[in-house]
Amino acid sequence: MAVPKSRTSKAKKRQRRSHLALTAPQAGICPNCQAITVPHRVCAACGTYKGETFIKVD
């Protein structure tokens, strides 16, 4: 069974985990209603995507 010979320091542990940081979600603007939307998704405010209406929103 593998057992570490010495303790892993805080710096070494944090260097190893540096790529696990969360990134902010990307946001775009709907060309139809100028609402903030997630890219490549139907706009929740007006229901359009690439100029085509998919969902009727009242």
PDB file of N, CA, C and O in Angstrom, chain B, residues numbered from 101:
ATOM      1  N   MET B 101       0.829  -1.184   0.000  1.00  0.00           N
ATOM      2  CA  MET B 101       0.000   0.000   0.000  1.00  0.00           C
ATOM      3  C   MET B 101       0.875   1.250   0.000  1.00  0.00           C
ATOM      4  O   MET B 101       1.866   1.315   0.727  1.00  0.00           O
ATOM      5  N   ALA B 102       0.517   2.228  -0.803  1.00  0.00           N
ATOM      6  CA  ALA B 102       1.316   3.438  -0.912  1.00  0.00           C
ATOM      7  C   ALA B 102       1.046   4.375   0.263  1.00  0.00           C
ATOM      8  O   ALA B 102      -0.106   4.673   0.580  1.00  0.00           O
ATOM      9  N   VAL B 103       2.112   4.833   0.900  1.00  0.00           N
ATOM     10  CA  VAL B 103       2.004   5.758   2.019  1.00  0.00           C
ATOM     11  C   VAL B 103       2.950   6.923   1.741  1.00  0.00           C
ATOM     12  O   VAL B 103       4.119   6.696   1.429  1.00  0.00           O
ATOM     13  N   PRO B 104       2.463   8.192   1.849  1.00  0.00           N
ATOM     14  CA  PRO B 104       3.353   9.315   1.592  1.00  0.00           C
ATOM     15  C   PRO B 104       4.467   9.404   2.642  1.00  0.00           C
ATOM     16  O   PRO B 104       4.232   9.184   3.830  1.00  0.00           O
ATOM     17  N   LYS B 105       5.689   9.730   2.183  1.00  0.00           N
ATOM     18  CA  LYS B 105       6.823   9.810   3.101  1.00  0.00           C
ATOM     19  C   LYS B 105       6.815  11.103   3.902  1.00  0.00           C
ATOM     20  O   LYS B 105       7.320  11.141   5.024  1.00  0.00           O
ATOM     21  N   SER B 106       6.241  12.170   3.331  1.00  0.00           N
ATOM     22  CA  SER B 106       6.200  13.445   4.052  1.00  0.00           C
ATOM     23  C   SER B 106       4.882  14.153   3.772  1.00  0.00           C
ATOM     24  O   SER B 106       4.174  13.859   2.809  1.00  0.00           O
ATOM     25  N   ARG B 107       4.591  15.084   4.645  1.00  0.00           N
ATOM     26  CA  ARG B 107       3.340  15.822   4.531  1.00  0.00           C
ATOM     27  C   ARG B 107       3.368  16.740   3.311  1.00  0.00           C
ATOM     28  O   ARG B 107       4.402  17.329   2.993  1.00  0.00           O
ATOM     29  N   THR B 108       2.230  16.859   2.631  1.00  0.00           N
ATOM     30  CA  THR B 108       2.114  17.777   1.500  1.00  0.00           C
ATOM     31  C   THR B 108       1.852  19.172   2.045  1.00  0.00           C
ATOM     32  O   THR B 108       0.908  19.381   2.806  1.00  0.00           O
ATOM     33  N   SER B 109       2.690  20.127   1.654  1.00  0.00           N
ATOM     34  CA  SER B 109       2.553  21.491   2.168  1.00  0.00           C
ATOM     35  C   SER B 109       1.310  22.163   1.593  1.00  0.00           C
ATOM     36  O   SER B 109       0.752  21.700   0.598  1.00  0.00           O
ATOM     37  N   LYS B 110       0.881  23.254   2.220  1.00  0.00           N
ATOM     38  CA  LYS B 110      -0.288  24.007   1.746  1.00  0.00           C
ATOM     39  C   LYS B 110      -0.053  24.541   0.336  1.00  0.00           C
ATOM     40  O   LYS B 110      -0.956  24.521  -0.499  1.00  0.00           O
ATOM     41  N   ALA B 111       1.158  25.016   0.077  1.00  0.00           N
ATOM     42  CA  ALA B 111       1.471  25.587  -1.241  1.00  0.00           C
ATOM     43  C   ALA B 111       1.395  24.516  -2.332  1.00  0.00           C
ATOM     44  O   ALA B 111       0.835  24.754  -3.402  1.00  0.00           O
ATOM     45  N   LYS B 112       1.957  23.343  -2.060  1.00  0.00           N
ATOM     46  CA  LYS B 112       1.952  22.271  -3.056  1.00  0.00           C
ATOM     47  C   LYS B 112       0.520  21.782  -3.314  1.00  0.00           C
ATOM     48  O   LYS B 112       0.143  21.504  -4.453  1.00  0.00           O
ATOM     49  N   LYS B 113      -0.255  21.684  -2.257  1.00  0.00           N
ATOM     50  CA  LYS B 113      -1.641  21.240  -2.391  1.00  0.00           C
ATOM     51  C   LYS B 113      -2.449  22.259  -3.207  1.00  0.00           C
ATOM     52  O   LYS B 113      -3.262  21.875  -4.047  1.00  0.00           O
ATOM     53  N   ARG B 114      -2.230  23.537  -2.965  1.00  0.00           N
ATOM     54  CA  ARG B 114      -2.972  24.584  -3.678  1.00  0.00           C
ATOM     55  C   ARG B 114      -2.520  24.704  -5.130  1.00  0.00           C
ATOM     56  O   ARG B 114      -3.324  25.038  -6.001  1.00  0.00           O
ATOM     57  N   GLN B 115      -1.250  24.436  -5.398  1.00  0.00           N
ATOM     58  CA  GLN B 115      -0.777  24.426  -6.786  1.00  0.00           C
ATOM     59  C   GLN B 115      -1.453  23.310  -7.568  1.00  0.00           C
ATOM     60  O   GLN B 115      -1.832  23.502  -8.723  1.00  0.00           O
ATOM     61  N   ARG B 116      -1.605  22.162  -6.955  1.00  0.00           N
ATOM     62  CA  ARG B 116      -2.219  21.018  -7.609  1.00  0.00           C
ATOM     63  C   ARG B 116      -3.698  21.288  -7.902  1.00  0.00           C
ATOM     64  O   ARG B 116      -4.217  20.840  -8.925  1.00  0.00           O
ATOM     65  N   ARG B 117      -4.373  22.012  -7.017  1.00  0.00           N
ATOM     66  CA  ARG B 117      -5.800  22.271  -7.162  1.00  0.00           C
ATOM     67  C   ARG B 117      -6.108  23.575  -7.877  1.00  0.00           C
ATOM     68  O   ARG B 117      -7.271  23.971  -7.943  1.00  0.00           O
ATOM     69  N   SER B 118      -5.114  24.247  -8.409  1.00  0.00           N
ATOM     70  CA  SER B 118      -5.324  25.568  -9.005  1.00  0.00           C
ATOM     71  C   SER B 118      -6.237  25.532 -10.222  1.00  0.00           C
ATOM     72  O   SER B 118      -6.924  26.515 -10.499  1.00  0.00           O
ATOM     73  N   HIS B 119      -6.262  24.421 -10.958  1.00  0.00           N
ATOM     74  CA  HIS B 119      -7.098  24.329 -12.152  1.00  0.00           C
ATOM     75  C   HIS B 119      -8.549  23.996 -11.825  1.00  0.00           C
ATOM     76  O   HIS B 119      -9.373  23.935 -12.737  1.00  0.00           O
ATOM     77  N   LEU B 120      -8.889  23.779 -10.564  1.00  0.00           N
ATOM     78  CA  LEU B 120     -10.251  23.429 -10.175  1.00  0.00           C
ATOM     79  C   LEU B 120     -11.121  24.650  -9.881  1.00  0.00           C
ATOM     80  O   LEU B 120     -12.287  24.502  -9.517  1.00  0.00           O
ATOM     81  N   ALA B 121     -10.573  25.845 -10.033  1.00  0.00           N
ATOM     82  CA  ALA B 121     -11.337  27.065  -9.739  1.00  0.00           C
ATOM     83  C   ALA B 121     -12.517  27.199 -10.687  1.00  0.00           C
ATOM     84  O   ALA B 121     -12.428  26.838 -11.861  1.00  0.00           O
ATOM     85  N   LEU B 122     -13.623  27.721 -10.170  1.00  0.00           N
ATOM     86  CA  LEU B 122     -14.815  27.913 -10.979  1.00  0.00           C
ATOM     87  C   LEU B 122     -14.664  29.145 -11.868  1.00  0.00           C
ATOM     88  O   LEU B 122     -14.003  30.116 -11.498  1.00  0.00           O
ATOM     89  N   THR B 123     -15.284  29.091 -13.038  1.00  0.00           N
ATOM     90  CA  THR B 123     -15.282  30.248 -13.932  1.00  0.00           C
ATOM     91  C   THR B 123     -16.698  30.812 -14.013  1.00  0.00           C
ATOM     92  O   THR B 123     -17.675  30.085 -13.840  1.00  0.00           O
ATOM     93  N   ALA B 124     -16.795  32.077 -14.268  1.00  0.00           N
ATOM     94  CA  ALA B 124     -18.101  32.721 -14.377  1.00  0.00           C
ATOM     95  C   ALA B 124     -18.799  32.250 -15.648  1.00  0.00           C
ATOM     96  O   ALA B 124     -18.145  32.086 -16.678  1.00  0.00           O
ATOM     97  N   PRO B 125     -20.117  32.027 -15.600  1.00  0.00           N
ATOM     98  CA  PRO B 125     -20.824  31.604 -16.801  1.00  0.00           C
ATOM     99  C   PRO B 125     -20.808  32.693 -17.870  1.00  0.00           C
ATOM    100  O   PRO B 125     -20.880  33.882 -17.560  1.00  0.00           O
ATOM    101  N   GLN B 126     -20.713  32.277 -19.121  1.00  0.00           N
ATOM    102  CA  GLN B 126     -20.685  33.227 -20.224  1.00  0.00           C
ATOM    103  C   GLN B 126     -22.088  33.788 -20.438  1.00  0.00           C
ATOM    104  O   GLN B 126     -23.083  33.099 -20.215  1.00  0.00           O
ATOM    105  N   ALA B 127     -22.153  35.027 -20.865  1.00  0.00           N
ATOM    106  CA  ALA B 127     -23.439  35.671 -21.115  1.00  0.00           C
ATOM    107  C   ALA B 127     -23.385  36.378 -22.458  1.00  0.00           C
ATOM    108  O   ALA B 127     -22.348  36.904 -22.862  1.00  0.00           O
ATOM    109  N   GLY B 128     -24.518  36.381 -23.136  1.00  0.00           N
ATOM    110  CA  GLY B 128     -24.638  37.072 -24.411  1.00  0.00           C
ATOM    111  C   GLY B 128     -25.856  37.972 -24.383  1.00  0.00           C
ATOM    112  O   GLY B 128     -26.597  37.991 -23.400  1.00  0.00           O
ATOM    113  N   ILE B 129     -26.063  38.708 -25.441  1.00  0.00           N
ATOM    114  CA  ILE B 129     -27.203  39.603 -25.541  1.00  0.00           C
ATOM    115  C   ILE B 129     -28.092  39.120 -26.675  1.00  0.00           C
ATOM    116  O   ILE B 129     -27.615  38.847 -27.777  1.00  0.00           O
ATOM    117  N   CYS B 130     -29.379  39.016 -26.401  1.00  0.00           N
ATOM    118  CA  CYS B 130     -30.347  38.598 -27.411  1.00  0.00           C
ATOM    119  C   CYS B 130     -30.463  39.699 -28.462  1.00  0.00           C
ATOM    120  O   CYS B 130     -30.723  40.850 -28.112  1.00  0.00           O
ATOM    121  N   PRO B 131     -30.276  39.371 -29.743  1.00  0.00           N
ATOM    122  CA  PRO B 131     -30.373  40.401 -30.778  1.00  0.00           C
ATOM    123  C   PRO B 131     -31.802  40.901 -30.987  1.00  0.00           C
ATOM    124  O   PRO B 131     -32.011  41.960 -31.580  1.00  0.00           O
ATOM    125  N   ASN B 132     -32.780  40.144 -30.503  1.00  0.00           N
ATOM    126  CA  ASN B 132     -34.179  40.529 -30.690  1.00  0.00           C
ATOM    127  C   ASN B 132     -34.658  41.493 -29.605  1.00  0.00           C
ATOM    128  O   ASN B 132     -35.260  42.522 -29.911  1.00  0.00           O
ATOM    129  N   CYS B 133     -34.388  41.155 -28.318  1.00  0.00           N
ATOM    130  CA  CYS B 133     -34.921  41.977 -27.218  1.00  0.00           C
ATOM    131  C   CYS B 133     -33.842  42.576 -26.321  1.00  0.00           C
ATOM    132  O   CYS B 133     -34.171  43.261 -25.352  1.00  0.00           O
ATOM    133  N   GLN B 134     -32.580  42.343 -26.609  1.00  0.00           N
ATOM    134  CA  GLN B 134     -31.432  42.849 -25.857  1.00  0.00           C
ATOM    135  C   GLN B 134     -31.415  42.380 -24.398  1.00  0.00           C
ATOM    136  O   GLN B 134     -30.868  43.074 -23.541  1.00  0.00           O
ATOM    137  N   ALA B 135     -31.996  41.228 -24.105  1.00  0.00           N
ATOM    138  CA  ALA B 135     -31.931  40.642 -22.766  1.00  0.00           C
ATOM    139  C   ALA B 135     -30.653  39.817 -22.645  1.00  0.00           C
ATOM    140  O   ALA B 135     -30.128  39.330 -23.646  1.00  0.00           O
ATOM    141  N   ILE B 136     -30.158  39.662 -21.432  1.00  0.00           N
ATOM    142  CA  ILE B 136     -28.963  38.850 -21.198  1.00  0.00           C
ATOM    143  C   ILE B 136     -29.372  37.378 -21.251  1.00  0.00           C
ATOM    144  O   ILE B 136     -30.290  36.955 -20.549  1.00  0.00           O
ATOM    145  N   THR B 137     -28.680  36.601 -22.093  1.00  0.00           N
ATOM    146  CA  THR B 137     -28.999  35.190 -22.278  1.00  0.00           C
ATOM    147  C   THR B 137     -27.740  34.344 -22.246  1.00  0.00           C
ATOM    148  O   THR B 137     -26.626  34.860 -22.334  1.00  0.00           O
ATOM    149  N   VAL B 138     -27.929  33.039 -22.120  1.00  0.00           N
ATOM    150  CA  VAL B 138     -26.837  32.077 -22.207  1.00  0.00           C
ATOM    151  C   VAL B 138     -26.620  31.788 -23.689  1.00  0.00           C
ATOM    152  O   VAL B 138     -27.599  31.610 -24.414  1.00  0.00           O
ATOM    153  N   PRO B 139     -25.374  31.734 -24.170  1.00  0.00           N
ATOM    154  CA  PRO B 139     -25.136  31.464 -25.586  1.00  0.00           C
ATOM    155  C   PRO B 139     -25.687  30.114 -26.031  1.00  0.00           C
ATOM    156  O   PRO B 139     -25.681  29.156 -25.258  1.00  0.00           O
ATOM    157  N   HIS B 140     -26.160  30.034 -27.264  1.00  0.00           N
ATOM    158  CA  HIS B 140     -26.657  28.818 -27.904  1.00  0.00           C
ATOM    159  C   HIS B 140     -27.894  28.248 -27.218  1.00  0.00           C
ATOM    160  O   HIS B 140     -28.110  27.036 -27.228  1.00  0.00           O
ATOM    161  N   ARG B 141     -28.708  29.122 -26.621  1.00  0.00           N
ATOM    162  CA  ARG B 141     -29.958  28.707 -25.982  1.00  0.00           C
ATOM    163  C   ARG B 141     -31.058  29.654 -26.422  1.00  0.00           C
ATOM    164  O   ARG B 141     -30.793  30.779 -26.847  1.00  0.00           O
ATOM    165  N   VAL B 142     -32.303  29.187 -26.316  1.00  0.00           N
ATOM    166  CA  VAL B 142     -33.455  30.023 -26.623  1.00  0.00           C
ATOM    167  C   VAL B 142     -33.552  31.109 -25.556  1.00  0.00           C
ATOM    168  O   VAL B 142     -33.367  30.837 -24.370  1.00  0.00           O
ATOM    169  N   CYS B 143     -33.840  32.326 -25.974  1.00  0.00           N
ATOM    170  CA  CYS B 143     -33.968  33.453 -25.053  1.00  0.00           C
ATOM    171  C   CYS B 143     -35.194  33.247 -24.173  1.00  0.00           C
ATOM    172  O   CYS B 143     -36.285  32.992 -24.680  1.00  0.00           O
ATOM    173  N   ALA B 144     -35.022  33.355 -22.854  1.00  0.00           N
ATOM    174  CA  ALA B 144     -36.128  33.162 -21.920  1.00  0.00           C
ATOM    175  C   ALA B 144     -37.088  34.345 -21.935  1.00  0.00           C
ATOM    176  O   ALA B 144     -38.254  34.196 -21.570  1.00  0.00           O
ATOM    177  N   ALA B 145     -36.617  35.517 -22.352  1.00  0.00           N
ATOM    178  CA  ALA B 145     -37.462  36.711 -22.336  1.00  0.00           C
ATOM    179  C   ALA B 145     -38.404  36.772 -23.533  1.00  0.00           C
ATOM    180  O   ALA B 145     -39.574  37.127 -23.384  1.00  0.00           O
ATOM    181  N   CYS B 146     -37.898  36.424 -24.736  1.00  0.00           N
ATOM    182  CA  CYS B 146     -38.742  36.548 -25.935  1.00  0.00           C
ATOM    183  C   CYS B 146     -38.969  35.230 -26.663  1.00  0.00           C
ATOM    184  O   CYS B 146     -39.825  35.168 -27.545  1.00  0.00           O
ATOM    185  N   GLY B 147     -38.234  34.176 -26.328  1.00  0.00           N
ATOM    186  CA  GLY B 147     -38.458  32.857 -26.921  1.00  0.00           C
ATOM    187  C   GLY B 147     -37.879  32.669 -28.305  1.00  0.00           C
ATOM    188  O   GLY B 147     -38.317  31.770 -29.024  1.00  0.00           O
ATOM    189  N   THR B 148     -36.908  33.483 -28.713  1.00  0.00           N
ATOM    190  CA  THR B 148     -36.330  33.357 -30.045  1.00  0.00           C
ATOM    191  C   THR B 148     -34.902  32.840 -29.972  1.00  0.00           C
ATOM    192  O   THR B 148     -34.221  32.979 -28.956  1.00  0.00           O
ATOM    193  N   TYR B 149     -34.463  32.231 -31.090  1.00  0.00           N
ATOM    194  CA  TYR B 149     -33.080  31.795 -31.248  1.00  0.00           C
ATOM    195  C   TYR B 149     -32.738  31.913 -32.718  1.00  0.00           C
ATOM    196  O   TYR B 149     -33.422  31.339 -33.566  1.00  0.00           O
ATOM    197  N   LYS B 150     -31.690  32.650 -33.024  1.00  0.00           N
ATOM    198  CA  LYS B 150     -31.232  32.895 -34.400  1.00  0.00           C
ATOM    199  C   LYS B 150     -32.365  33.449 -35.272  1.00  0.00           C
ATOM    200  O   LYS B 150     -32.514  33.063 -36.431  1.00  0.00           O
ATOM    201  N   GLY B 151     -33.158  34.360 -34.696  1.00  0.00           N
ATOM    202  CA  GLY B 151     -34.210  35.018 -35.452  1.00  0.00           C
ATOM    203  C   GLY B 151     -35.476  34.204 -35.633  1.00  0.00           C
ATOM    204  O   GLY B 151     -36.402  34.664 -36.301  1.00  0.00           O
ATOM    205  N   GLU B 152     -35.548  33.008 -35.062  1.00  0.00           N
ATOM    206  CA  GLU B 152     -36.710  32.145 -35.209  1.00  0.00           C
ATOM    207  C   GLU B 152     -37.388  31.983 -33.850  1.00  0.00           C
ATOM    208  O   GLU B 152     -36.710  31.774 -32.844  1.00  0.00           O
ATOM    209  N   THR B 153     -38.722  32.079 -33.809  1.00  0.00           N
ATOM    210  CA  THR B 153     -39.459  31.946 -32.563  1.00  0.00           C
ATOM    211  C   THR B 153     -39.723  30.474 -32.269  1.00  0.00           C
ATOM    212  O   THR B 153     -40.282  29.758 -33.100  1.00  0.00           O
ATOM    213  N   PHE B 154     -39.321  30.029 -31.088  1.00  0.00           N
ATOM    214  CA  PHE B 154     -39.500  28.640 -30.683  1.00  0.00           C
ATOM    215  C   PHE B 154     -40.519  28.514 -29.556  1.00  0.00           C
ATOM    216  O   PHE B 154     -41.232  27.513 -29.476  1.00  0.00           O
ATOM    217  N   ILE B 155     -40.594  29.520 -28.685  1.00  0.00           N
ATOM    218  CA  ILE B 155     -41.482  29.487 -27.532  1.00  0.00           C
ATOM    219  C   ILE B 155     -42.323  30.751 -27.538  1.00  0.00           C
ATOM    220  O   ILE B 155     -41.806  31.849 -27.743  1.00  0.00           O
ATOM    221  N   LYS B 156     -43.623  30.594 -27.312  1.00  0.00           N
ATOM    222  CA  LYS B 156     -44.479  31.769 -27.189  1.00  0.00           C
ATOM    223  C   LYS B 156     -44.408  32.271 -25.745  1.00  0.00           C
ATOM    224  O   LYS B 156     -44.748  31.548 -24.809  1.00  0.00           O
ATOM    225  N   VAL B 157     -43.963  33.512 -25.580  1.00  0.00           N
ATOM    226  CA  VAL B 157     -43.853  34.128 -24.271  1.00  0.00           C
ATOM    227  C   VAL B 157     -44.822  35.292 -24.206  1.00  0.00           C
ATOM    228  O   VAL B 157     -44.843  36.157 -25.082  1.00  0.00           O
ATOM    229  N   ASP B 158     -45.637  35.295 -23.135  1.00  0.00           N
ATOM    230  CA  ASP B 158     -46.608  36.387 -22.984  1.00  0.00           C
ATOM    231  C   ASP B 158     -46.000  37.576 -22.311  1.00  0.00           C
ATOM    232  O   ASP B 158     -46.677  38.583 -22.106  1.00  0.00           O
TER     233      ASP B 158
END
